[in-house]
Amino acid sequence: QRDLISSNLLESGGALLAVTSLITSDLVGTVSAQVIGLLEHSAETVRKKAIIALHRLHQLSPDIVTSQELIEKVRRMLCDRDPAVMGATLNVIEAMARVDVQPFKDLVSSLISILKQICERRLPSEYDYHRIPAPWMQMKIVRILSVVGKNDSQCSEGMYEIVGDCLRKADEAGI
């Protein structure tokens, strides 16, 4: 708990890793408030680890870290200014959408917008892999869109164009 509230970046990051890997369900209540507080940290690495840790706390004890609370935080973190935090948030969204897709149906336009930004190379070049813009995030968003759009023609309608663009650009790149 002391490390979770530490101003030292390494201590906070290490504590979040410990929360993600070592904590048991009976300790979730003692650390959840500190983990939620770290979602506002100035360092993107801490925010990224905090959203992953919060998801783990929800998995361990859904009565303490509720789905509603986690969904609210995830929605906010999806709009984080750092692409790494956004990428970590996509992992949480995919996992949660596979359990219950309904709370994420209205995120389709946001996910499409993010995918357009990636395809238009608006992310820093450090997220490129062999000149492909953020391929891991592209794949994650396409997987989320497939879960959200399954058996929902209205939801799927807006996805076709951007998914086609992504596939076309991947084909042009020789992938």
HUUR-V171290 format. One record per backbone hydrogen bond with DSSP energy under -0.5 kcal/mol. CO is the residue of the C=O (numbers start at 1). NH is the residue of the N-H. If there is no record, write none. Layout:
[[CO/NH] [CO/NH]]
This chain:
[[1/5] [3/6] [8/12] [9/13] [10/14] [11/15] [12/16] [13/17] [14/18] [15/19] [16/20] [17/21] [18/22] [18/23] [19/23] [24/27] [25/28] [27/30] [27/31] [28/31] [28/32] [31/35] [32/36] [33/37] [34/38] [36/39] [37/40] [38/41] [43/47] [44/48] [45/49] [46/50] [47/51] [48/52] [49/53] [50/54] [51/55] [52/56] [53/57] [54/58] [55/59] [56/60] [57/61] [61/64] [61/65] [64/66] [66/70] [67/71] [68/72] [69/73] [70/74] [71/75] [72/76] [73/77] [74/78] [75/79] [76/79] [77/80] [81/83] [82/86] [83/87] [84/88] [85/89] [86/90] [87/91] [88/92] [89/93] [90/94] [91/95] [92/96] [93/97] [94/98] [95/99] [96/99] [96/100] [101/104] [102/105] [104/107] [105/108] [107/111] [108/112] [109/113] [110/114] [111/115] [112/116] [113/117] [114/118] [115/119] [116/120] [117/122] [118/121] [124/127] [125/128] [127/134] [129/132] [131/133] [132/129] [132/134] [132/135] [134/138] [135/139] [136/140] [137/141] [138/142] [139/143] [140/144] [141/145] [142/146] [143/147] [144/148] [145/149] [146/150] [149/152] [152/156] [153/157] [154/158] [156/159] [156/160] [157/160] [158/162] [159/163] [160/164] [161/165] [162/166] [163/167] [164/168] [165/169] [166/170] [167/171] [168/172] [169/173] [170/175] [171/174]]
